[in-house]
Amino acid sequence: MTVKTDKRISEARAWTYVLLGGLLEIVWASGFKYEDVPSIVVLVSLLASFDLIIRAAKALPVGTVYAVFAGMGTLGTTIVEIVMSGGTVSMLRIVFILLLLACIIGLKLSSKGSEA
């Protein structure tokens, strides 16, 4: 019989998981639109990103983890869209992208030491 031990990951490792999960979200979300991304890459990155986010949520506040994950995905897919569409972007869109980036950074900084 095996006994499961509660191995908590460090906060730094959890944030690494969030970062990697967010990057993988950009891959799979962009893969839905662009046929150049093979379906297997989309599927693997989708599953891996959610696995990483689940692992990170065990050590960090789940609301913060999901907000940062979703924000990274939104920023990344928006940037991919801008690059793939020839680089046309309005100043208002840039302002909102920077605002979203500031909110993601704020969430990360404000979560320091907030876990129970």
Backbone as numpy.savetxt, mean C-alpha at the origin, in Angstrom:
# Nx Ny Nz CAx CAy CAz Cx Cy Cz
1.71 -33.00 18.70 0.86 -31.83 18.70 1.76 -30.60 18.70
1.42 -29.62 17.86 2.20 -28.39 17.81 1.48 -27.29 18.58
2.26 -26.48 19.22 1.73 -25.36 19.97 2.07 -24.10 19.21
1.05 -23.29 18.92 1.26 -22.06 18.19 1.69 -20.96 19.16
2.82 -20.35 18.86 3.27 -19.24 19.70 2.93 -17.93 19.01
2.65 -16.92 19.78 2.30 -15.61 19.25 3.58 -14.84 18.98
4.06 -14.91 17.75 5.26 -14.19 17.37 4.86 -12.84 16.78
5.03 -11.81 17.55 4.72 -10.47 17.08 5.91 -9.95 16.29
5.62 -9.34 15.17 6.69 -8.75 14.38 6.96 -7.34 14.91
8.13 -6.83 14.61 8.48 -5.48 15.06 7.69 -4.45 14.26
7.60 -3.26 14.82 6.89 -2.18 14.14 7.59 -1.83 12.82
8.92 -1.84 12.82 9.67 -1.54 11.59 9.38 -2.56 10.51
9.34 -3.84 10.88 9.04 -4.88 9.91 7.60 -4.74 9.40
6.69 -4.40 10.29 5.29 -4.21 9.89 5.17 -3.08 8.87
5.89 -1.98 9.09 5.85 -0.88 8.12 6.49 -1.28 6.80
7.50 -2.15 6.86 8.08 -2.67 5.62 7.04 -3.48 4.86
6.25 -4.27 5.57 5.17 -5.04 4.95 4.14 -4.12 4.31
3.81 -3.03 4.99 2.85 -2.07 4.43 3.41 -1.45 3.15
4.68 -1.08 3.18 5.32 -0.49 2.00 5.32 -1.46 0.83
5.75 -2.69 1.08 5.78 -3.70 0.01 4.37 -4.02 -0.48
3.42 -4.13 0.45 2.03 -4.39 0.07 1.46 -3.27 -0.79
1.79 -2.02 -0.43 1.33 -0.88 -1.22 1.92 -0.88 -2.63
3.21 -1.23 -2.73 3.83 -1.31 -4.05 3.21 -2.42 -4.90
2.93 -3.55 -4.26 2.28 -4.64 -4.99 0.86 -4.28 -5.40
0.21 -3.44 -4.58 -1.14 -3.00 -4.96 -1.09 -2.18 -6.25
-0.06 -1.38 -6.40 0.09 -0.60 -7.63 0.21 -1.53 -8.83
0.96 -2.61 -8.65 1.14 -3.58 -9.74 -0.19 -4.21 -10.13
-0.93 -4.76 -9.14 -2.15 -5.46 -9.51 -3.25 -4.51 -9.96
-3.33 -3.34 -9.36 -4.37 -2.40 -9.77 -4.11 -1.89 -11.19
-2.85 -1.61 -11.50 -2.50 -1.19 -12.86 -2.68 -2.33 -13.84
-2.44 -3.54 -13.38 -2.59 -4.71 -14.24 -4.01 -4.94 -14.71
-4.99 -4.43 -13.97 -6.38 -4.55 -14.41 -6.63 -3.74 -15.68
-5.88 -2.65 -15.85 -6.11 -1.77 -17.00 -5.17 -2.06 -18.18
-3.92 -2.38 -17.87 -2.92 -2.52 -18.93 -2.66 -3.98 -19.23
-2.86 -4.35 -20.47 -2.71 -5.75 -20.91 -1.26 -6.22 -20.90
-0.32 -5.29 -20.81 1.09 -5.65 -20.78 1.46 -6.41 -19.51
0.66 -6.26 -18.48 0.92 -6.94 -17.21 0.25 -8.31 -17.27
1.03 -9.40 -17.23 0.45 -10.74 -17.32 -0.52 -11.03 -16.17
-1.55 -11.79 -16.45 -2.58 -12.11 -15.46 -1.99 -12.78 -14.22
-0.99 -13.64 -14.40 -0.40 -14.32 -13.26 0.30 -13.32 -12.34
0.91 -12.29 -12.91 1.57 -11.25 -12.11 0.52 -10.48 -11.31
-0.61 -10.20 -11.95 -1.71 -9.50 -11.26 -2.20 -10.35 -10.09
-2.44 -11.62 -10.33 -2.97 -12.50 -9.29 -1.98 -12.67 -8.13
-0.73 -12.93 -8.44 0.28 -13.13 -7.40 0.48 -11.84 -6.59
0.55 -10.70 -7.26 0.75 -9.46 -6.53 -0.47 -9.10 -5.69
-1.66 -9.44 -6.15 -2.88 -9.21 -5.38 -2.86 -10.03 -4.09
-2.59 -11.31 -4.22 -2.56 -12.19 -3.04 -1.44 -11.82 -2.08
-0.26 -11.53 -2.62 0.88 -11.18 -1.77 0.64 -9.85 -1.05
0.03 -8.88 -1.74 -0.19 -7.59 -1.09 -1.15 -7.72 0.09
-2.21 -8.49 -0.08 -3.14 -8.66 1.03 -2.54 -9.50 2.16
-1.71 -10.46 1.83 -1.02 -11.22 2.87 -0.13 -10.31 3.70
0.61 -9.43 3.04 1.49 -8.51 3.76 0.70 -7.54 4.64
-0.43 -7.07 4.14 -1.25 -6.13 4.91 -1.84 -6.84 6.13
-2.27 -8.06 5.98 -2.80 -8.83 7.11 -1.72 -9.01 8.17
-0.51 -9.33 7.74 0.60 -9.50 8.68 0.92 -8.19 9.40
0.92 -7.08 8.65 1.23 -5.78 9.25 0.16 -5.36 10.25
-1.09 -5.70 9.96 -2.19 -5.29 10.84 -2.15 -6.00 12.19
-1.37 -7.06 12.29 -1.22 -7.75 13.57 -0.31 -6.97 14.52
0.49 -6.05 13.98 1.43 -5.29 14.81 1.13 -3.80 14.84
0.34 -3.31 13.89 0.03 -1.89 13.80 -1.49 -1.70 13.83
-1.96 -0.49 14.10 -3.41 -0.24 14.07 -3.97 -0.51 12.68
-5.01 -1.32 12.61 -5.54 -1.77 11.32 -6.05 -0.60 10.47
-6.64 0.39 11.08 -7.14 1.54 10.32 -6.02 2.30 9.64
-4.93 2.48 10.37 -3.77 3.17 9.81 -3.14 2.34 8.70
-3.00 1.04 8.94 -2.40 0.16 7.94 -3.21 0.22 6.64
-4.52 0.09 6.76 -5.34 0.08 5.55 -5.34 1.43 4.85
-5.39 2.51 5.62 -5.39 3.85 5.01 -4.08 4.11 4.25
-2.96 3.72 4.84 -1.67 3.92 4.17 -1.57 3.02 2.94
-1.99 1.77 3.08 -1.99 0.82 1.96 -2.84 1.35 0.80
-4.05 1.75 1.09 -4.95 2.25 0.05 -4.45 3.57 -0.53
-3.90 4.42 0.32 -3.35 5.68 -0.16 -2.17 5.48 -1.08
-1.28 4.56 -0.71 -0.14 4.26 -1.58 -0.62 3.72 -2.93
-1.60 2.85 -2.89 -2.15 2.31 -4.13 -2.76 3.39 -4.99
-3.49 4.30 -4.36 -4.11 5.40 -5.09 -3.06 6.31 -5.71
-2.06 6.68 -4.91 -0.99 7.52 -5.43 -0.25 6.83 -6.58
0.12 5.59 -6.34 0.89 4.86 -7.34 0.14 4.65 -8.64
-1.11 4.24 -8.55 -1.87 4.00 -9.79 -2.17 5.33 -10.50
-2.32 6.40 -9.75 -2.51 7.71 -10.38 -1.25 8.12 -11.13
-0.10 7.90 -10.52 1.17 8.24 -11.17 1.39 7.37 -12.41
1.08 6.08 -12.30 1.20 5.19 -13.47 0.28 5.69 -14.58
-0.93 6.07 -14.24 -1.89 6.57 -15.23 -1.38 7.84 -15.91
-0.79 8.74 -15.11 -0.25 9.98 -15.68 0.88 9.67 -16.66
1.78 8.78 -16.25 2.91 8.41 -17.10 2.43 7.71 -18.38
1.49 6.79 -18.24 1.01 6.03 -19.39 0.15 6.87 -20.34
-0.45 7.95 -19.84 -1.30 8.78 -20.70 -0.53 9.92 -21.35
0.76 9.92 -21.23 1.56 10.94 -21.89 1.96 12.10 -21.00
1.71 11.99 -19.71 2.19 13.00 -18.79 1.32 14.23 -18.62
0.10 14.22 -19.13 -0.77 15.38 -18.96 -1.46 15.30 -17.60
-1.31 16.37 -16.83 -1.90 16.41 -15.50 -2.21 17.87 -15.14
-3.34 18.07 -14.50 -3.72 19.44 -14.11 -3.06 19.79 -12.78
-2.95 21.08 -12.53 -2.37 21.56 -11.30 -3.22 21.13 -10.10
-4.54 21.12 -10.25 -5.43 20.70 -9.17 -5.19 19.23 -8.80
-4.96 18.41 -9.81 -4.68 16.99 -9.55 -3.37 16.82 -8.78
-2.37 17.61 -9.13 -1.09 17.57 -8.42 -1.28 17.99 -6.96
-2.08 19.02 -6.72 -2.35 19.48 -5.36 -2.98 18.35 -4.54
-3.97 17.67 -5.11 -4.63 16.59 -4.37 -3.71 15.38 -4.16
-2.85 15.10 -5.12 -1.88 14.02 -4.95 -0.94 14.35 -3.80
-0.46 15.58 -3.75 0.43 15.99 -2.67 -0.29 16.00 -1.32
-1.55 16.39 -1.32 -2.34 16.36 -0.09 -2.51 14.93 0.41
-2.80 14.01 -0.49 -2.93 12.61 -0.11 -1.60 12.07 0.43
-0.51 12.43 -0.22 0.81 12.00 0.24 1.09 12.55 1.65
0.73 13.81 1.90 0.92 14.41 3.22 0.09 13.67 4.27
-1.12 13.26 3.92 -1.97 12.52 4.85 -1.39 11.14 5.16
-0.85 10.48 4.17 -0.24 9.16 4.38 0.95 9.30 5.33
1.79 10.30 5.09 2.95 10.52 5.95 2.49 10.87 7.37
1.46 11.69 7.47 0.92 12.05 8.77 0.39 10.86 9.53
-0.31 9.96 8.85 -0.80 8.75 9.50 0.34 7.89 10.01
1.37 7.77 9.21 2.52 6.95 9.61 3.19 7.56 10.83
3.40 8.86 10.80 4.07 9.53 11.92 3.22 9.53 13.19
1.93 9.67 13.05 1.06 9.74 14.22 0.78 8.37 14.84
1.09 7.29 14.12 0.84 5.96 14.67 1.98 5.49 15.57
3.06 6.19 15.61 4.22 5.80 16.43 3.82 5.66 17.89
3.96 4.47 18.41 3.68 4.23 19.81 2.20 4.15 20.16
1.31 4.09 19.15 -0.12 4.07 19.45 -0.69 2.68 19.56
0.15 1.66 19.32 -0.41 0.30 19.43 -0.58 -0.10 20.87
-1.59 -0.94 21.09 -1.92 -1.33 22.47 -1.01 -2.40 23.00
